[in-house]
Amino acid sequence: MYAQEVKSTGKGVKAPEEMSVQERAFQARIDAGEKIEPKDWMPDGYRKNLVRQISQHGHSEVVGQLPEGNWITRAPTLERKAILLAKVQDEAGHGLYLYSAAETLGVSRADLIDDLLSGKAKYSSIFNYPTLNWADMGAVGWLVDGAAIVNQVALQRTSYGPYSRAMVRICKEESFHARQGFDIMMKMSSGTAAQKAMAQDALNRLWWPALMMFGPPDAESVHSAQSMAWKIKVMTNDEGRQKFVDQTIPQIEYLGLEVPDSAAKLNRETGHYSYSDPDWAEFFAVLKGNGPCNVDRLRARNIAHIEGAWFRDGLMAHAQKQQLAAE
């Protein structure tokens, strides 16, 4: 069993002899590839890990609207405005799917959102970096959504049914997002010298934060071992990062841009590219709230929440009125 293998590494996952009868039966279902559904028995740790992961995923979708929403009115053509608007709307929908999946675990959406607004909850570190020019919209779609797809395609096989099913639709929409971003980068990199320079600059700035999206190295990841044993995650941080590097570097070369890492080189024996580690000190600083845009992102979400109170109140009043009429 995988649980035994992880135990031997000292990462704290229970070996079978340390599990209760219920826990062993639960792990057997996981090992057999069965989906766990909301009404099924599950260990408290499984539920807690799922809530943490799904809510962080949902928060990332919601906060991820901000770097791009700022460019909707400034997109260069009406067509680009419409495409970007559709993309941002998709991200809002993804947040809705994920919050709904988290609610099946017995948590309140209001509490999840309060945790986000207070800064208690985390979201993807990359959204705490600024988008400085139109080429950034290409790099975000291509790199950020490309990295998300690597993670999310794997999550279609996650052990929790509602999360797994949410990923199916989300992945279809994310593939549109990645193509949209790559199309922008193609236009920019094949345009004027100034446009190509903008594309290269966007790539240079967002490459390292995109690598950080997969989380810290496996050896430093607090949750990965247990999440892998329960198949909440089905791919380690380092495996996902390598897959992203392998698929993206040929795309960079196709665009005629330079890889922002002098150590990047194809190993023809393994078929994988070598690459440098991101600045992990920077990664952890951003997670602690010290990134370039952490304060701005939370301020924007809090303002939106306050200004949207009238709408939420209206919906609740209407629901109560409908309920009274039915009674």
TORMIGU-532055 format. One record per residue (C-alpha): residue number from 1; residue in one letter; x, y, z. Coordinates in steps of 0.2 Angstrom, whole numbers. Example, Ala and Ser with C-alpha at 12.3 -4.5 7.8 and 13.67 -1.06 7.14 Angstrom:
REM residues 2
(1, A, (62, -22, 39))
(2, S, (68, -5, 36))
//
This chain:
REM residues 327
(1, M, (0, 0, 0))
(2, Y, (5, 18, -3))
(3, A, (2, 22, 15))
(4, Q, (16, 10, 20))
(5, E, (28, 17, 8))
(6, V, (25, 35, 14))
(7, K, (27, 29, 32))
(8, S, (44, 23, 29))
(9, T, (49, 40, 23))
(10, G, (45, 48, 40))
(11, K, (32, 59, 33))
(12, G, (19, 55, 46))
(13, V, (6, 45, 36))
(14, K, (-1, 30, 46))
(15, A, (4, 13, 42))
(16, P, (-11, 0, 41))
(17, E, (-7, -7, 58))
(18, E, (-9, 10, 66))
(19, M, (-26, 13, 58))
(20, S, (-43, 9, 66))
(21, V, (-54, -4, 57))
(22, Q, (-64, 10, 49))
(23, E, (-48, 19, 43))
(24, R, (-42, 3, 35))
(25, A, (-58, 0, 26))
(26, F, (-58, 18, 20))
(27, Q, (-40, 16, 14))
(28, A, (-45, 0, 5))
(29, R, (-58, 10, -5))
(30, I, (-46, 23, -9))
(31, D, (-33, 10, -15))
(32, A, (-46, 2, -25))
(33, G, (-50, 18, -35))
(34, E, (-67, 21, -28))
(35, K, (-75, 38, -26))
(36, I, (-79, 45, -9))
(37, E, (-96, 53, -8))
(38, P, (-102, 67, 4))
(39, K, (-113, 55, 15))
(40, D, (-99, 41, 16))
(41, W, (-89, 39, 32))
(42, M, (-72, 48, 31))
(43, P, (-58, 52, 43))
(44, D, (-58, 69, 50))
(45, G, (-41, 72, 43))
(46, Y, (-47, 68, 25))
(47, R, (-62, 80, 27))
(48, K, (-50, 93, 34))
(49, N, (-37, 91, 20))
(50, L, (-51, 92, 7))
(51, V, (-59, 108, 14))
(52, R, (-42, 116, 14))
(53, Q, (-37, 111, -4))
(54, I, (-54, 114, -12))
(55, S, (-57, 131, -3))
(56, Q, (-39, 137, -8))
(57, H, (-43, 132, -26))
(58, G, (-60, 141, -25))
(59, H, (-52, 157, -18))
(60, S, (-38, 156, -31))
(61, E, (-52, 156, -45))
(62, V, (-61, 171, -37))
(63, V, (-45, 181, -33))
(64, G, (-38, 176, -51))
(65, Q, (-51, 187, -59))
(66, L, (-43, 203, -52))
(67, P, (-27, 203, -62))
(68, E, (-37, 201, -79))
(69, G, (-52, 210, -74))
(70, N, (-42, 226, -74))
(71, W, (-38, 224, -92))
(72, I, (-56, 221, -99))
(73, T, (-59, 239, -104))
(74, R, (-41, 241, -110))
(75, A, (-40, 226, -122))
(76, P, (-34, 232, -139))
(77, T, (-50, 227, -149))
(78, L, (-68, 223, -146))
(79, E, (-65, 205, -149))
(80, R, (-51, 204, -136))
(81, K, (-63, 213, -124))
(82, A, (-76, 200, -126))
(83, I, (-64, 185, -125))
(84, L, (-56, 192, -109))
(85, L, (-73, 195, -102))
(86, A, (-79, 178, -105))
(87, K, (-63, 171, -97))
(88, V, (-66, 181, -81))
(89, Q, (-84, 175, -80))
(90, D, (-78, 157, -82))
(91, E, (-66, 160, -67))
(92, A, (-81, 166, -56))
(93, G, (-90, 150, -61))
(94, H, (-76, 140, -56))
(95, G, (-76, 148, -39))
(96, L, (-94, 143, -38))
(97, Y, (-92, 125, -43))
(98, L, (-78, 123, -30))
(99, Y, (-87, 132, -16))
(100, S, (-101, 121, -19))
(101, A, (-90, 106, -18))
(102, A, (-83, 112, -2))
(103, E, (-100, 114, 5))
(104, T, (-104, 95, 3))
(105, L, (-91, 93, 17))
(106, G, (-101, 102, 29))
(107, V, (-93, 119, 29))
(108, S, (-102, 136, 26))
(109, R, (-98, 146, 11))
(110, A, (-100, 162, 21))
(111, D, (-86, 155, 33))
(112, L, (-75, 151, 18))
(113, I, (-77, 168, 11))
(114, D, (-74, 176, 28))
(115, D, (-58, 167, 29))
(116, L, (-52, 173, 12))
(117, L, (-57, 191, 16))
(118, S, (-48, 191, 33))
(119, G, (-32, 185, 25))
(120, K, (-33, 168, 35))
(121, A, (-36, 158, 20))
(122, K, (-23, 156, 6))
(123, Y, (-24, 156, -13))
(124, S, (-12, 154, -27))
(125, S, (3, 165, -24))
(126, I, (4, 170, -43))
(127, F, (-11, 181, -41))
(128, N, (-1, 192, -30))
(129, Y, (10, 198, -44))
(130, P, (5, 213, -55))
(131, T, (-1, 213, -73))
(132, L, (8, 227, -81))
(133, N, (4, 227, -99))
(134, W, (-7, 218, -112))
(135, A, (6, 205, -115))
(136, D, (3, 199, -97))
(137, M, (-14, 194, -102))
(138, G, (-6, 182, -114))
(139, A, (7, 176, -102))
(140, V, (-7, 174, -88))
(141, G, (-18, 163, -100))
(142, W, (-4, 153, -107))
(143, L, (7, 150, -91))
(144, V, (-5, 152, -77))
(145, D, (-19, 143, -84))
(146, G, (-7, 131, -92))
(147, A, (0, 126, -75))
(148, A, (-18, 125, -68))
(149, I, (-22, 113, -82))
(150, V, (-8, 101, -77))
(151, N, (-14, 101, -59))
(152, Q, (-33, 100, -63))
(153, V, (-32, 86, -77))
(154, A, (-24, 76, -63))
(155, L, (-38, 81, -51))
(156, Q, (-51, 73, -62))
(157, R, (-45, 57, -54))
(158, T, (-45, 64, -36))
(159, S, (-54, 52, -24))
(160, Y, (-68, 64, -18))
(161, G, (-82, 63, -30))
(162, P, (-89, 81, -30))
(163, Y, (-72, 88, -32))
(164, S, (-67, 76, -46))
(165, R, (-83, 80, -56))
(166, A, (-81, 98, -54))
(167, M, (-64, 97, -62))
(168, V, (-71, 89, -78))
(169, R, (-80, 105, -83))
(170, I, (-67, 117, -76))
(171, C, (-53, 108, -87))
(172, K, (-63, 110, -103))
(173, E, (-65, 129, -99))
(174, E, (-47, 131, -94))
(175, S, (-41, 124, -110))
(176, F, (-50, 138, -119))
(177, H, (-41, 150, -107))
(178, A, (-24, 143, -111))
(179, R, (-27, 144, -130))
(180, Q, (-33, 162, -128))
(181, G, (-17, 166, -119))
(182, F, (-5, 157, -131))
(183, D, (-14, 166, -146))
(184, I, (-10, 183, -138))
(185, M, (8, 178, -136))
(186, M, (9, 172, -154))
(187, K, (2, 189, -160))
(188, M, (14, 199, -149))
(189, S, (29, 188, -153))
(190, S, (27, 189, -171))
(191, G, (23, 208, -171))
(192, T, (34, 223, -170))
(193, A, (50, 222, -161))
(194, A, (42, 232, -147))
(195, Q, (28, 220, -146))
(196, K, (40, 205, -145))
(197, A, (50, 213, -131))
(198, M, (33, 215, -121))
(199, A, (30, 197, -124))
(200, Q, (47, 192, -118))
(201, D, (46, 204, -103))
(202, A, (29, 196, -98))
(203, L, (37, 179, -99))
(204, N, (52, 184, -89))
(205, R, (42, 190, -75))
(206, L, (28, 177, -74))
(207, W, (39, 161, -78))
(208, W, (45, 159, -60))
(209, P, (29, 163, -51))
(210, A, (21, 150, -63))
(211, L, (33, 137, -57))
(212, M, (29, 141, -39))
(213, M, (10, 138, -42))
(214, F, (14, 119, -40))
(215, G, (19, 122, -22))
(216, P, (35, 120, -12))
(217, P, (47, 105, -16))
(218, D, (40, 88, -11))
(219, A, (53, 87, 3))
(220, E, (46, 103, 11))
(221, S, (27, 101, 7))
(222, V, (17, 98, 23))
(223, H, (2, 91, 16))
(224, S, (7, 81, 1))
(225, A, (11, 64, 8))
(226, Q, (-5, 62, 17))
(227, S, (-15, 69, 2))
(228, M, (-6, 57, -10))
(229, A, (-10, 42, 1))
(230, W, (-29, 47, 1))
(231, K, (-28, 52, -17))
(232, I, (-34, 69, -14))
(233, K, (-19, 73, -24))
(234, V, (-14, 61, -38))
(235, M, (3, 70, -43))
(236, T, (16, 77, -32))
(237, N, (22, 95, -33))
(238, D, (38, 91, -41))
(239, E, (30, 79, -54))
(240, G, (18, 93, -59))
(241, R, (31, 106, -60))
(242, Q, (42, 95, -71))
(243, K, (27, 91, -83))
(244, F, (23, 109, -85))
(245, V, (42, 113, -89))
(246, D, (43, 99, -101))
(247, Q, (27, 105, -111))
(248, T, (30, 124, -110))
(249, I, (49, 126, -115))
(250, P, (45, 119, -133))
(251, Q, (31, 132, -134))
(252, I, (43, 146, -129))
(253, E, (55, 140, -143))
(254, Y, (40, 139, -155))
(255, L, (36, 158, -151))
(256, G, (54, 163, -154))
(257, L, (56, 169, -136))
(258, E, (70, 165, -124))
(259, V, (68, 153, -109))
(260, P, (70, 164, -94))
(261, D, (82, 150, -86))
(262, S, (99, 148, -92))
(263, A, (100, 131, -84))
(264, A, (85, 124, -94))
(265, K, (91, 110, -105))
(266, L, (84, 94, -113))
(267, N, (90, 78, -106))
(268, R, (88, 67, -121))
(269, E, (90, 51, -111))
(270, T, (76, 55, -99))
(271, G, (66, 66, -111))
(272, H, (64, 79, -97))
(273, Y, (71, 97, -96))
(274, S, (82, 102, -82))
(275, Y, (77, 119, -74))
(276, S, (83, 130, -59))
(277, D, (73, 131, -43))
(278, P, (62, 146, -41))
(279, D, (66, 158, -26))
(280, W, (57, 148, -12))
(281, A, (61, 162, 0))
(282, E, (51, 174, -11))
(283, F, (37, 161, -12))
(284, F, (35, 159, 6))
(285, A, (36, 178, 9))
(286, V, (21, 180, -4))
(287, L, (11, 166, 5))
(288, K, (14, 176, 22))
(289, G, (6, 191, 13))
(290, N, (22, 201, 8))
(291, G, (20, 199, -11))
(292, P, (19, 214, -23))
(293, C, (-1, 214, -23))
(294, N, (-6, 205, -8))
(295, V, (-14, 220, 1))
(296, D, (-22, 226, -15))
(297, R, (-30, 209, -19))
(298, L, (-38, 208, -2))
(299, R, (-43, 226, -2))
(300, A, (-52, 223, -19))
(301, R, (-61, 208, -13))
(302, N, (-67, 216, 3))
(303, I, (-73, 231, -6))
(304, A, (-83, 220, -18))
(305, H, (-90, 210, -4))
(306, I, (-96, 226, 5))
(307, E, (-103, 234, -10))
(308, G, (-112, 218, -15))
(309, A, (-121, 216, 2))
(310, W, (-137, 224, -5))
(311, F, (-138, 211, -18))
(312, R, (-135, 196, -6))
(313, D, (-148, 204, 5))
(314, G, (-161, 205, -9))
(315, L, (-158, 187, -14))
(316, M, (-161, 181, 4))
(317, A, (-177, 192, 6))
(318, H, (-184, 185, -10))
(319, A, (-180, 167, -4))
(320, Q, (-188, 170, 12))
(321, K, (-203, 177, 3))
(322, Q, (-205, 162, -8))
(323, Q, (-203, 150, 7))
(324, L, (-217, 159, 16))
(325, A, (-228, 159, 1))
(326, A, (-225, 140, -1))
(327, E, (-230, 137, 17))
//
